[in-house]
Amino acid sequence: MDSPTPDAARAERARRVLVIYNPTAGRKRGKRLTDTLALLRAKGCEVVERRTTRRGDAEEFARDASSDDFDVVVAAGGDGTVNEVINGMVSRPDRPRLAVIPLGTANVLALEIGLDPKDAEQVSDTIAHGPSRTVHLGLANGRHFLLMAGAGLDAHVVEGVNVALKRHAGKLAYVVESVRQAFGYDFPELQIRANGQTYEGRMAVACRGRFYGGPFVAAPDARLDRPKLEVCILPKSGVGGVVRYGLALPMNKLAELPEVQVVSADSITILGPRGAPLQGDGDIVARLPAEISIASETVELVMPE
Ligand SMILES: Nc1ncnc2c1ncn2[C@@H]1O[C@H](COP(=O)(O)OP(=O)(O)OP(=O)(O)O)[C@@H](O)[C@H]1O
């Protein structure tokens, strides 16, 4: 995204901040949170902390937060926590701005906006003073997402990943699950309808941002502030396909592979085995068939200067 102008944000009064914290996100991230909250208070912010106890709490807490009470709602967790928070926020028109304390496993949103999860000073400074930008959201079968929604192997990996292993091994748990799935998964064909055409693939990811799974570019033209879906369609199946795409992604070469298509669209339909999972922002959010589009709602996302 283009760099936003910081001056107006610096000049405003101290921000009232609601921090919605998912204590199960990432691995042992409590200290990072404590450090960031201490810095926020030192910078003059009024901080209210709400801790989730189960899936769904973050969405509910965000739904309760009005712009009369808070200037910023902070999702403290991984991209799944951010997903819950945006789904809560969009249900009210008087919504505060959105910010993030990245405590998750992949933290793709943080990468997208140039926030270093390990830098509590930068994270707190962003929340306290950072300018904001209008960000468009995706909608998948009525559920909002911020970064991506995908069907095929990646959704099966998200569904099958061992949560305990993820807490211990982080991203490696996704690699383990991908290898396990590569041998058992039958790679059914998906049909992707976009712009009046039908595309076929074994995996399809509608990207709102550039990155996928980490600092890896899957959709080079995607921008959170541009209301478009960049749909990455991967046609190869089997272990060969998984190895090919699994190697190309970290080398940022995925979109350059000759058989891979990246289609720009306002809305798409993914048809495939009825009931197959669709992942959104790293959690299962819907089942096929899936209608995916740009939502009419937007959020104001606070980002580093
Ligand atoms: N208190 C809680 N107990 C159990 N699950 C929770 C709780 N709070 C939130 N969740 C759920 O935890 C899931 C994972 O959270 P999140 O994605 O933020 O962390 P992560 O998986 O470690 O990070 P990443 O998405 O970056 O891989 C989400 O589906 C969220 O709804």
The ligand as an ORCA input file, in Angstrom:
! r2SCAN-3c Opt
* xyz 0 1
  N      -9.505    -18.365     24.410
  C      -9.546    -19.124     23.336
  N      -9.510    -20.482     23.422
  C      -9.490    -21.248     22.318
  N      -9.535    -20.756     21.049
  C      -9.568    -19.420     20.906
  C      -9.590    -18.544     22.028
  N      -9.620    -17.273     21.576
  C      -9.638    -17.350     20.232
  N      -9.609    -18.633     19.821
  C      -9.502    -19.167     18.466
  O      -8.138    -19.531     18.278
  C      -7.906    -19.697     16.881
  C      -6.485    -19.411     16.503
  O      -6.186    -18.094     16.804
  P      -5.181    -17.220     15.944
  O      -5.334    -17.476     14.495
  O      -5.326    -15.839     16.404
  O      -3.759    -17.738     16.429
  P      -2.722    -18.666     15.672
  O      -3.479    -19.776     15.042
  O      -1.636    -19.006     16.623
  O      -2.107    -17.672     14.621
  P      -2.085    -17.655     13.014
  O      -3.499    -17.442     12.537
  O      -1.189    -16.493     12.722
  O      -1.538    -18.976     12.583
  C      -8.944    -18.819     16.205
  O      -9.802    -19.673     15.509
  C      -9.722    -18.183     17.348
  O     -11.097    -18.091     17.046
*
